[in-house]
Amino acid sequence: MLHAVSAHFSLICTALCSVKILPMPKIILYAAVSLDGYLAGPNHELDWLRDDPDYDGYEPFIAGIDTLVMGRRTWDVLAGFGEWPYGERRAYVMSQSLEKIETDLPVTVTKQSPSDLIESLRQDAGNNKAKIGDQDAKDIWLVGGGLLVRSFLAADLIDEMILSMQPVLLGHGLPLFPAGFPQRWFERVRVSHYPKGMVETHWRRSRE
């Protein structure tokens, strides 16, 4: 009897150990910010952003992204650029007032809460992995703006932050981190310096 029970638990252990835990997509806040913490001027001005020919962080970042999440006002700014710069990557616009977007782009309006949206996206990622097999996980880019960042921080959904600090003080504008979320700790992954003064910091959420 003891031998049979032992054999049974041995089979269960073997089965559990053979199950491969696939990584779920990370939510990454990737943004440019001024020295005084603004992501845009008071009227969404972005003319203070400097191009740095030595900056080489965007291409490897976007290569690991297949989904973008943004707020209504951020969508309005991006839509005004004319050309959609993100290829076939799907985008979700989180808005309680916007019903739909008339576009051929892979853009969906959602009224879900941040937690519900991310749960559904991670379920989709798990189902796709089950269908097509193991491969590198693609992450979710939290584009902004500040109010959406605050709601994601309040729900403790941001896994990493990559912040490109521009060497300028705006004095006023739209803050990247509006007040109103609990204290969150992050650990530094790396710091990169660029000749024109930009400093990029990469942070990972510390939940211990």
HUJOKA-V70808 format. One record per residue. RES is the residue in one small letter. SS is DSSP state (2 for helix, 1 for strand, 0 for the rest). Layout:
res & ss
RES & SS
RES & SS
//
This chain:
res & ss
m & 0
l & 2
h & 2
a & 2
v & 2
s & 2
a & 2
h & 2
f & 2
s & 2
l & 2
i & 2
c & 2
t & 2
a & 2
l & 2
c & 2
s & 2
v & 0
k & 0
i & 0
l & 0
p & 0
m & 0
p & 0
k & 0
i & 1
i & 1
l & 1
y & 1
a & 1
a & 1
v & 1
s & 0
l & 0
d & 0
g & 0
y & 1
l & 1
a & 1
g & 0
p & 0
n & 0
h & 0
e & 0
l & 0
d & 0
w & 0
l & 0
r & 0
d & 0
d & 0
p & 0
d & 0
y & 0
d & 0
g & 0
y & 2
e & 2
p & 2
f & 2
i & 2
a & 2
g & 0
i & 1
d & 1
t & 1
l & 1
v & 1
m & 1
g & 1
r & 2
r & 2
t & 2
w & 2
d & 2
v & 2
l & 2
a & 2
g & 0
f & 0
g & 0
e & 0
w & 0
p & 0
y & 0
g & 0
e & 0
r & 0
r & 1
a & 1
y & 1
v & 1
m & 1
s & 0
q & 0
s & 0
l & 0
e & 0
k & 0
i & 0
e & 0
t & 0
d & 0
l & 0
p & 0
v & 1
t & 1
v & 1
t & 1
k & 0
q & 0
s & 0
p & 2
s & 2
d & 2
l & 2
i & 2
e & 2
s & 2
l & 2
r & 2
q & 2
d & 2
a & 2
g & 2
n & 2
n & 2
k & 2
a & 2
k & 2
i & 2
g & 0
d & 0
q & 0
d & 0
a & 0
k & 0
d & 1
i & 1
w & 1
l & 1
v & 1
g & 1
g & 0
g & 2
l & 2
l & 2
v & 2
r & 2
s & 2
f & 2
l & 2
a & 2
a & 0
d & 0
l & 0
i & 0
d & 0
e & 1
m & 1
i & 1
l & 1
s & 1
m & 1
q & 0
p & 0
v & 0
l & 0
l & 0
g & 0
h & 0
g & 0
l & 1
p & 1
l & 0
f & 0
p & 0
a & 0
g & 0
f & 0
p & 0
q & 0
r & 0
w & 0
f & 1
e & 1
r & 1
v & 1
r & 1
v & 1
s & 1
h & 1
y & 0
p & 0
k & 0
g & 0
m & 0
v & 1
e & 1
t & 1
h & 1
w & 1
r & 1
r & 1
s & 0
r & 0
e & 0
//
